[in-house]
Amino acid sequence: MQNATIIEFARQLLVIHGVKASEEAQVHERICVKYGARHTAETWRSVQAALKDMKGNCLH
């Protein structure tokens, strides 16, 4: 996924799951790792990073 797409996906995840969005992304990442979907797991890690950035930006 491209960076802009990851950011948009993270925003949508935040709207749907609220404060639990990061937990949801972690669950999906672990499932992908478990089943060997390394590329998809990396995408979920990128989503988690985008969520963390969004949280940091809200604090400033």
PyMOL Python script that loads the backbone (N, CA, C, O; Angstrom):
from pymol import cmd

cmd.read_pdbstr("""\
ATOM      1  N   MET A   1       0.835  -1.180   0.000  1.00  0.00           N
ATOM      2  CA  MET A   1       0.000   0.000   0.000  1.00  0.00           C
ATOM      3  C   MET A   1       0.879   1.242   0.000  1.00  0.00           C
ATOM      4  O   MET A   1       1.938   1.268   0.626  1.00  0.00           O
ATOM      5  N   GLN A   2       0.436   2.247  -0.694  1.00  0.00           N
ATOM      6  CA  GLN A   2       1.175   3.504  -0.689  1.00  0.00           C
ATOM      7  C   GLN A   2       0.905   4.251   0.615  1.00  0.00           C
ATOM      8  O   GLN A   2      -0.110   4.029   1.276  1.00  0.00           O
ATOM      9  N   ASN A   3       1.826   5.132   0.967  1.00  0.00           N
ATOM     10  CA  ASN A   3       1.752   5.856   2.239  1.00  0.00           C
ATOM     11  C   ASN A   3       0.421   6.589   2.414  1.00  0.00           C
ATOM     12  O   ASN A   3      -0.177   6.515   3.488  1.00  0.00           O
ATOM     13  N   ALA A   4      -0.053   7.289   1.393  1.00  0.00           N
ATOM     14  CA  ALA A   4      -1.317   8.030   1.496  1.00  0.00           C
ATOM     15  C   ALA A   4      -2.480   7.075   1.736  1.00  0.00           C
ATOM     16  O   ALA A   4      -3.407   7.397   2.481  1.00  0.00           O
ATOM     17  N   THR A   5      -2.436   5.918   1.117  1.00  0.00           N
ATOM     18  CA  THR A   5      -3.486   4.922   1.298  1.00  0.00           C
ATOM     19  C   THR A   5      -3.452   4.364   2.713  1.00  0.00           C
ATOM     20  O   THR A   5      -4.501   4.140   3.317  1.00  0.00           O
ATOM     21  N   ILE A   6      -2.266   4.139   3.241  1.00  0.00           N
ATOM     22  CA  ILE A   6      -2.125   3.637   4.612  1.00  0.00           C
ATOM     23  C   ILE A   6      -2.672   4.661   5.601  1.00  0.00           C
ATOM     24  O   ILE A   6      -3.379   4.300   6.542  1.00  0.00           O
ATOM     25  N   ILE A   7      -2.352   5.918   5.396  1.00  0.00           N
ATOM     26  CA  ILE A   7      -2.843   6.966   6.288  1.00  0.00           C
ATOM     27  C   ILE A   7      -4.364   7.041   6.237  1.00  0.00           C
ATOM     28  O   ILE A   7      -5.013   7.147   7.277  1.00  0.00           O
ATOM     29  N   GLU A   8      -4.932   6.986   5.050  1.00  0.00           N
ATOM     30  CA  GLU A   8      -6.388   7.032   4.920  1.00  0.00           C
ATOM     31  C   GLU A   8      -7.023   5.808   5.582  1.00  0.00           C
ATOM     32  O   GLU A   8      -8.039   5.922   6.268  1.00  0.00           O
ATOM     33  N   PHE A   9      -6.424   4.649   5.372  1.00  0.00           N
ATOM     34  CA  PHE A   9      -6.940   3.423   5.998  1.00  0.00           C
ATOM     35  C   PHE A   9      -6.876   3.540   7.519  1.00  0.00           C
ATOM     36  O   PHE A   9      -7.815   3.149   8.213  1.00  0.00           O
ATOM     37  N   ALA A  10      -5.775   4.075   8.038  1.00  0.00           N
ATOM     38  CA  ALA A  10      -5.629   4.265   9.490  1.00  0.00           C
ATOM     39  C   ALA A  10      -6.703   5.212  10.010  1.00  0.00           C
ATOM     40  O   ALA A  10      -7.263   4.982  11.082  1.00  0.00           O
ATOM     41  N   ARG A  11      -6.996   6.270   9.267  1.00  0.00           N
ATOM     42  CA  ARG A  11      -8.048   7.216   9.681  1.00  0.00           C
ATOM     43  C   ARG A  11      -9.402   6.519   9.747  1.00  0.00           C
ATOM     44  O   ARG A  11     -10.168   6.719  10.689  1.00  0.00           O
ATOM     45  N   GLN A  12      -9.686   5.712   8.753  1.00  0.00           N
ATOM     46  CA  GLN A  12     -10.960   4.997   8.728  1.00  0.00           C
ATOM     47  C   GLN A  12     -11.042   4.001   9.884  1.00  0.00           C
ATOM     48  O   GLN A  12     -12.090   3.856  10.513  1.00  0.00           O
ATOM     49  N   LEU A  13      -9.950   3.329  10.153  1.00  0.00           N
ATOM     50  CA  LEU A  13      -9.901   2.386  11.273  1.00  0.00           C
ATOM     51  C   LEU A  13     -10.151   3.120  12.586  1.00  0.00           C
ATOM     52  O   LEU A  13     -10.831   2.603  13.472  1.00  0.00           O
ATOM     53  N   LEU A  14      -9.608   4.307  12.708  1.00  0.00           N
ATOM     54  CA  LEU A  14      -9.801   5.127  13.896  1.00  0.00           C
ATOM     55  C   LEU A  14     -11.265   5.548  14.051  1.00  0.00           C
ATOM     56  O   LEU A  14     -11.804   5.547  15.158  1.00  0.00           O
ATOM     57  N   VAL A  15     -11.891   5.901  12.948  1.00  0.00           N
ATOM     58  CA  VAL A  15     -13.310   6.282  12.990  1.00  0.00           C
ATOM     59  C   VAL A  15     -14.166   5.094  13.427  1.00  0.00           C
ATOM     60  O   VAL A  15     -15.082   5.249  14.234  1.00  0.00           O
ATOM     61  N   ILE A  16     -13.870   3.931  12.904  1.00  0.00           N
ATOM     62  CA  ILE A  16     -14.682   2.749  13.201  1.00  0.00           C
ATOM     63  C   ILE A  16     -14.419   2.211  14.603  1.00  0.00           C
ATOM     64  O   ILE A  16     -15.360   1.884  15.326  1.00  0.00           O
ATOM     65  N   HIS A  17     -13.145   2.115  14.993  1.00  0.00           N
ATOM     66  CA  HIS A  17     -12.781   1.449  16.248  1.00  0.00           C
ATOM     67  C   HIS A  17     -12.399   2.402  17.370  1.00  0.00           C
ATOM     68  O   HIS A  17     -12.226   1.971  18.510  1.00  0.00           O
ATOM     69  N   GLY A  18     -12.266   3.674  17.074  1.00  0.00           N
ATOM     70  CA  GLY A  18     -11.921   4.642  18.105  1.00  0.00           C
ATOM     71  C   GLY A  18     -10.585   4.318  18.759  1.00  0.00           C
ATOM     72  O   GLY A  18      -9.606   4.003  18.082  1.00  0.00           O
ATOM     73  N   VAL A  19     -10.558   4.401  20.097  1.00  0.00           N
ATOM     74  CA  VAL A  19      -9.308   4.198  20.831  1.00  0.00           C
ATOM     75  C   VAL A  19      -8.757   2.781  20.685  1.00  0.00           C
ATOM     76  O   VAL A  19      -7.598   2.535  21.020  1.00  0.00           O
ATOM     77  N   LYS A  20      -9.564   1.853  20.195  1.00  0.00           N
ATOM     78  CA  LYS A  20      -9.112   0.472  20.030  1.00  0.00           C
ATOM     79  C   LYS A  20      -8.583   0.181  18.622  1.00  0.00           C
ATOM     80  O   LYS A  20      -8.320  -0.975  18.289  1.00  0.00           O
ATOM     81  N   ALA A  21      -8.428   1.208  17.803  1.00  0.00           N
ATOM     82  CA  ALA A  21      -7.962   1.026  16.430  1.00  0.00           C
ATOM     83  C   ALA A  21      -6.581   0.371  16.375  1.00  0.00           C
ATOM     84  O   ALA A  21      -6.344  -0.524  15.563  1.00  0.00           O
ATOM     85  N   SER A  22      -5.678   0.819  17.238  1.00  0.00           N
ATOM     86  CA  SER A  22      -4.328   0.255  17.257  1.00  0.00           C
ATOM     87  C   SER A  22      -4.354  -1.221  17.663  1.00  0.00           C
ATOM     88  O   SER A  22      -3.640  -2.045  17.092  1.00  0.00           O
ATOM     89  N   GLU A  23      -5.181  -1.537  18.651  1.00  0.00           N
ATOM     90  CA  GLU A  23      -5.320  -2.941  19.068  1.00  0.00           C
ATOM     91  C   GLU A  23      -5.836  -3.793  17.916  1.00  0.00           C
ATOM     92  O   GLU A  23      -5.370  -4.914  17.709  1.00  0.00           O
ATOM     93  N   GLU A  24      -6.792  -3.266  17.175  1.00  0.00           N
ATOM     94  CA  GLU A  24      -7.354  -3.988  16.030  1.00  0.00           C
ATOM     95  C   GLU A  24      -6.271  -4.250  14.982  1.00  0.00           C
ATOM     96  O   GLU A  24      -6.183  -5.350  14.437  1.00  0.00           O
ATOM     97  N   ALA A  25      -5.452  -3.240  14.705  1.00  0.00           N
ATOM     98  CA  ALA A  25      -4.362  -3.399  13.740  1.00  0.00           C
ATOM     99  C   ALA A  25      -3.354  -4.439  14.225  1.00  0.00           C
ATOM    100  O   ALA A  25      -2.836  -5.218  13.425  1.00  0.00           O
ATOM    101  N   GLN A  26      -3.074  -4.457  15.527  1.00  0.00           N
ATOM    102  CA  GLN A  26      -2.146  -5.439  16.097  1.00  0.00           C
ATOM    103  C   GLN A  26      -2.672  -6.859  15.944  1.00  0.00           C
ATOM    104  O   GLN A  26      -1.916  -7.778  15.630  1.00  0.00           O
ATOM    105  N   VAL A  27      -3.963  -7.031  16.166  1.00  0.00           N
ATOM    106  CA  VAL A  27      -4.569  -8.361  16.011  1.00  0.00           C
ATOM    107  C   VAL A  27      -4.396  -8.857  14.580  1.00  0.00           C
ATOM    108  O   VAL A  27      -3.996  -9.999  14.352  1.00  0.00           O
ATOM    109  N   HIS A  28      -4.703  -7.985  13.617  1.00  0.00           N
ATOM    110  CA  HIS A  28      -4.568  -8.373  12.210  1.00  0.00           C
ATOM    111  C   HIS A  28      -3.110  -8.666  11.849  1.00  0.00           C
ATOM    112  O   HIS A  28      -2.827  -9.599  11.098  1.00  0.00           O
ATOM    113  N   GLU A  29      -2.201  -7.873  12.382  1.00  0.00           N
ATOM    114  CA  GLU A  29      -0.776  -8.104  12.112  1.00  0.00           C
ATOM    115  C   GLU A  29      -0.340  -9.470  12.643  1.00  0.00           C
ATOM    116  O   GLU A  29       0.359 -10.211  11.952  1.00  0.00           O
ATOM    117  N   ARG A  30      -0.750  -9.800  13.865  1.00  0.00           N
ATOM    118  CA  ARG A  30      -0.384 -11.108  14.444  1.00  0.00           C
ATOM    119  C   ARG A  30      -0.953 -12.268  13.644  1.00  0.00           C
ATOM    120  O   ARG A  30      -0.284 -13.286  13.460  1.00  0.00           O
ATOM    121  N   ILE A  31      -2.183 -12.121  13.169  1.00  0.00           N
ATOM    122  CA  ILE A  31      -2.796 -13.176  12.356  1.00  0.00           C
ATOM    123  C   ILE A  31      -1.988 -13.363  11.076  1.00  0.00           C
ATOM    124  O   ILE A  31      -1.726 -14.493  10.665  1.00  0.00           O
ATOM    125  N   CYS A  32      -1.598 -12.271  10.452  1.00  0.00           N
ATOM    126  CA  CYS A  32      -0.815 -12.359   9.219  1.00  0.00           C
ATOM    127  C   CYS A  32       0.530 -13.029   9.459  1.00  0.00           C
ATOM    128  O   CYS A  32       0.968 -13.858   8.661  1.00  0.00           O
ATOM    129  N   VAL A  33       1.185 -12.671  10.559  1.00  0.00           N
ATOM    130  CA  VAL A  33       2.470 -13.296  10.899  1.00  0.00           C
ATOM    131  C   VAL A  33       2.275 -14.794  11.118  1.00  0.00           C
ATOM    132  O   VAL A  33       3.056 -15.609  10.627  1.00  0.00           O
ATOM    133  N   LYS A  34       1.244 -15.143  11.846  1.00  0.00           N
ATOM    134  CA  LYS A  34       0.962 -16.547  12.155  1.00  0.00           C
ATOM    135  C   LYS A  34       0.804 -17.386  10.882  1.00  0.00           C
ATOM    136  O   LYS A  34       1.259 -18.528  10.820  1.00  0.00           O
ATOM    137  N   TYR A  35       0.156 -16.806   9.876  1.00  0.00           N
ATOM    138  CA  TYR A  35      -0.105 -17.549   8.646  1.00  0.00           C
ATOM    139  C   TYR A  35       0.894 -17.260   7.530  1.00  0.00           C
ATOM    140  O   TYR A  35       0.691 -17.678   6.390  1.00  0.00           O
ATOM    141  N   GLY A  36       1.959 -16.553   7.852  1.00  0.00           N
ATOM    142  CA  GLY A  36       3.047 -16.364   6.892  1.00  0.00           C
ATOM    143  C   GLY A  36       2.819 -15.273   5.856  1.00  0.00           C
ATOM    144  O   GLY A  36       3.525 -15.223   4.849  1.00  0.00           O
ATOM    145  N   ALA A  37       1.858 -14.411   6.085  1.00  0.00           N
ATOM    146  CA  ALA A  37       1.602 -13.319   5.149  1.00  0.00           C
ATOM    147  C   ALA A  37       2.459 -12.124   5.553  1.00  0.00           C
ATOM    148  O   ALA A  37       1.960 -11.142   6.102  1.00  0.00           O
ATOM    149  N   ARG A  38       3.746 -12.224   5.274  1.00  0.00           N
ATOM    150  CA  ARG A  38       4.702 -11.219   5.739  1.00  0.00           C
ATOM    151  C   ARG A  38       4.448  -9.828   5.168  1.00  0.00           C
ATOM    152  O   ARG A  38       4.550  -8.831   5.883  1.00  0.00           O
ATOM    153  N   HIS A  39       4.120  -9.762   3.895  1.00  0.00           N
ATOM    154  CA  HIS A  39       3.886  -8.461   3.271  1.00  0.00           C
ATOM    155  C   HIS A  39       2.662  -7.777   3.888  1.00  0.00           C
ATOM    156  O   HIS A  39       2.691  -6.579   4.168  1.00  0.00           O
ATOM    157  N   THR A  40       1.615  -8.526   4.095  1.00  0.00           N
ATOM    158  CA  THR A  40       0.402  -7.968   4.698  1.00  0.00           C
ATOM    159  C   THR A  40       0.654  -7.581   6.149  1.00  0.00           C
ATOM    160  O   THR A  40       0.139  -6.565   6.617  1.00  0.00           O
ATOM    161  N   ALA A  41       1.438  -8.375   6.863  1.00  0.00           N
ATOM    162  CA  ALA A  41       1.794  -8.040   8.242  1.00  0.00           C
ATOM    163  C   ALA A  41       2.549  -6.716   8.280  1.00  0.00           C
ATOM    164  O   ALA A  41       2.324  -5.901   9.175  1.00  0.00           O
ATOM    165  N   GLU A  42       3.431  -6.498   7.331  1.00  0.00           N
ATOM    166  CA  GLU A  42       4.181  -5.244   7.264  1.00  0.00           C
ATOM    167  C   GLU A  42       3.235  -4.066   7.000  1.00  0.00           C
ATOM    168  O   GLU A  42       3.422  -2.980   7.550  1.00  0.00           O
ATOM    169  N   THR A  43       2.243  -4.282   6.178  1.00  0.00           N
ATOM    170  CA  THR A  43       1.251  -3.240   5.927  1.00  0.00           C
ATOM    171  C   THR A  43       0.520  -2.883   7.220  1.00  0.00           C
ATOM    172  O   THR A  43       0.291  -1.707   7.505  1.00  0.00           O
ATOM    173  N   TRP A  44       0.153  -3.903   8.001  1.00  0.00           N
ATOM    174  CA  TRP A  44      -0.516  -3.641   9.277  1.00  0.00           C
ATOM    175  C   TRP A  44       0.403  -2.902  10.238  1.00  0.00           C
ATOM    176  O   TRP A  44      -0.065  -2.072  11.019  1.00  0.00           O
ATOM    177  N   ARG A  45       1.702  -3.187  10.196  1.00  0.00           N
ATOM    178  CA  ARG A  45       2.650  -2.442  11.028  1.00  0.00           C
ATOM    179  C   ARG A  45       2.697  -0.979  10.606  1.00  0.00           C
ATOM    180  O   ARG A  45       2.805  -0.084  11.444  1.00  0.00           O
ATOM    181  N   SER A  46       2.616  -0.746   9.314  1.00  0.00           N
ATOM    182  CA  SER A  46       2.590   0.626   8.800  1.00  0.00           C
ATOM    183  C   SER A  46       1.322   1.351   9.255  1.00  0.00           C
ATOM    184  O   SER A  46       1.361   2.537   9.584  1.00  0.00           O
ATOM    185  N   VAL A  47       0.213   0.637   9.270  1.00  0.00           N
ATOM    186  CA  VAL A  47      -1.044   1.216   9.759  1.00  0.00           C
ATOM    187  C   VAL A  47      -0.894   1.576  11.235  1.00  0.00           C
ATOM    188  O   VAL A  47      -1.337   2.642  11.664  1.00  0.00           O
ATOM    189  N   GLN A  48      -0.272   0.690  12.009  1.00  0.00           N
ATOM    190  CA  GLN A  48      -0.049   0.966  13.431  1.00  0.00           C
ATOM    191  C   GLN A  48       0.821   2.215  13.607  1.00  0.00           C
ATOM    192  O   GLN A  48       0.551   3.044  14.476  1.00  0.00           O
ATOM    193  N   ALA A  49       1.848   2.345  12.793  1.00  0.00           N
ATOM    194  CA  ALA A  49       2.727   3.519  12.871  1.00  0.00           C
ATOM    195  C   ALA A  49       1.955   4.791  12.519  1.00  0.00           C
ATOM    196  O   ALA A  49       2.142   5.828  13.154  1.00  0.00           O
ATOM    197  N   ALA A  50       1.094   4.711  11.513  1.00  0.00           N
ATOM    198  CA  ALA A  50       0.287   5.870  11.129  1.00  0.00           C
ATOM    199  C   ALA A  50      -0.664   6.260  12.262  1.00  0.00           C
ATOM    200  O   ALA A  50      -0.861   7.444  12.532  1.00  0.00           O
ATOM    201  N   LEU A  51      -1.245   5.271  12.918  1.00  0.00           N
ATOM    202  CA  LEU A  51      -2.127   5.546  14.055  1.00  0.00           C
ATOM    203  C   LEU A  51      -1.353   6.213  15.188  1.00  0.00           C
ATOM    204  O   LEU A  51      -1.855   7.132  15.836  1.00  0.00           O
ATOM    205  N   LYS A  52      -0.126   5.745  15.421  1.00  0.00           N
ATOM    206  CA  LYS A  52       0.706   6.333  16.471  1.00  0.00           C
ATOM    207  C   LYS A  52       1.036   7.787  16.132  1.00  0.00           C
ATOM    208  O   LYS A  52       1.008   8.654  17.005  1.00  0.00           O
ATOM    209  N   ASP A  53       1.350   8.051  14.856  1.00  0.00           N
ATOM    210  CA  ASP A  53       1.626   9.418  14.421  1.00  0.00           C
ATOM    211  C   ASP A  53       0.403  10.313  14.612  1.00  0.00           C
ATOM    212  O   ASP A  53       0.522  11.457  15.050  1.00  0.00           O
ATOM    213  N   MET A  54      -0.761   9.785  14.280  1.00  0.00           N
ATOM    214  CA  MET A  54      -1.994  10.554  14.445  1.00  0.00           C
ATOM    215  C   MET A  54      -2.238  10.887  15.915  1.00  0.00           C
ATOM    216  O   MET A  54      -2.658  11.995  16.250  1.00  0.00           O
ATOM    217  N   LYS A  55      -1.976   9.938  16.768  1.00  0.00           N
ATOM    218  CA  LYS A  55      -2.147  10.158  18.192  1.00  0.00           C
ATOM    219  C   LYS A  55      -1.166  11.230  18.681  1.00  0.00           C
ATOM    220  O   LYS A  55      -1.534  12.103  19.467  1.00  0.00           O
ATOM    221  N   GLY A  56       0.072  11.157  18.214  1.00  0.00           N
ATOM    222  CA  GLY A  56       1.077  12.148  18.579  1.00  0.00           C
ATOM    223  C   GLY A  56       0.719  13.540  18.085  1.00  0.00           C
ATOM    224  O   GLY A  56       0.964  14.528  18.778  1.00  0.00           O
ATOM    225  N   ASN A  57       0.146  13.624  16.900  1.00  0.00           N
ATOM    226  CA  ASN A  57      -0.235  14.923  16.343  1.00  0.00           C
ATOM    227  C   ASN A  57      -1.405  15.540  17.121  1.00  0.00           C
ATOM    228  O   ASN A  57      -1.520  16.763  17.187  1.00  0.00           O
ATOM    229  N   CYS A  58      -2.252  14.728  17.695  1.00  0.00           N
ATOM    230  CA  CYS A  58      -3.389  15.239  18.468  1.00  0.00           C
ATOM    231  C   CYS A  58      -2.922  15.854  19.776  1.00  0.00           C
ATOM    232  O   CYS A  58      -3.613  16.701  20.342  1.00  0.00           O
ATOM    233  N   LEU A  59      -1.755  15.440  20.265  1.00  0.00           N
ATOM    234  CA  LEU A  59      -1.264  15.933  21.535  1.00  0.00           C
ATOM    235  C   LEU A  59      -0.562  17.279  21.416  1.00  0.00           C
ATOM    236  O   LEU A  59      -0.282  17.921  22.428  1.00  0.00           O
ATOM    237  N   HIS A  60      -0.277  17.712  20.195  1.00  0.00           N
ATOM    238  CA  HIS A  60       0.458  18.965  20.006  1.00  0.00           C
ATOM    239  C   HIS A  60      -0.476  20.082  19.603  1.00  0.00           C
ATOM    240  O   HIS A  60      -0.035  21.213  19.399  1.00  0.00           O
TER     241      HIS A  60
END
""", "prot")
cmd.dss("prot")
cmd.show_as("cartoon", "prot")
cmd.util.cbc("prot")
cmd.orient("prot")
